[in-house]
Amino acid sequence: TLYDLHIKVTDKGTPPLPGHCKVVLEVLDVNDNAPEVWVTSLSVPVPEDASVGTVVALLSVSDRDSGANGRVRCWVWPASPFGLEATFAGSYSLVLREALDRERVSEY
C-alpha cells in the first residue's frame, strides 16, 4: 500500500552537482471488486406453520476490497416476511420474521 522512493540525480556541470529527494507513494484501494454472496445452507420448502425466528438459510458475504470499499451492508428486498440477522463477520441467517399464509402467497 505504500512505496518509499529515494531518488538521486547528478547534473553534467563542472563540477557535477548532486541532488536527492524522497517520494512517498500511497496506493489507494478502488472499489473494483463486487461483493460475493454464498448460500451455505438452505432449508426449503418452508412449512406454512413454521414459527417466527425459523432459520431458512445461512449466507456468507464478502468483498475483496479493503477499508470502506470492502464493507458490505445486507438487507432483504422487496419487503417480505423474511429478514437477515448478522451472526458474525460476513455471515447472516435468513429468518422468518412473521407468520406465513400459503393461501395469500404460495411462493417467495
Residue, then its C-alpha position, 0 to 999 in steps of 0.5 A: t500500500l505504500y512505496d518509499l522512493h529515494i531518488k538521486v540525480t547528478d547534473k553534467g556541470t563542472p563540477p557535477l552537482p548532486g541532488h536527492c529527494k524522497v517520494v512517498l507513494e500511497v496506493l489507494d484501494v478502488n472499489d473494483n471488486a463486487p461483493e460475493v454472496w454464498v448460500t451455505s445452507l438452505s432449508v426449503p420448502v418452508p412449512e406454512d406453520a413454521s414459527v417466527g425466528t425459523v432459520v431458512a438459510l445461512l449466507s456468507v458475504s464478502d468483498r475483496d476490497s479493503g477499508a470502506n470499499g470492502r464493507v458490505r451492508c445486507w438487507v432483504w428486498p422487496a419487503s417480505p416476511f423474511g429478514l437477515e440477522a448478522t451472526f458474525a463477520g460476513s455471515y447472516s441467517l435468513v429468518l422468518r420474521e412473521a407468520l406465513d399464509r400459503e393461501r395469500v402467497s404460495e411462493y417467495 
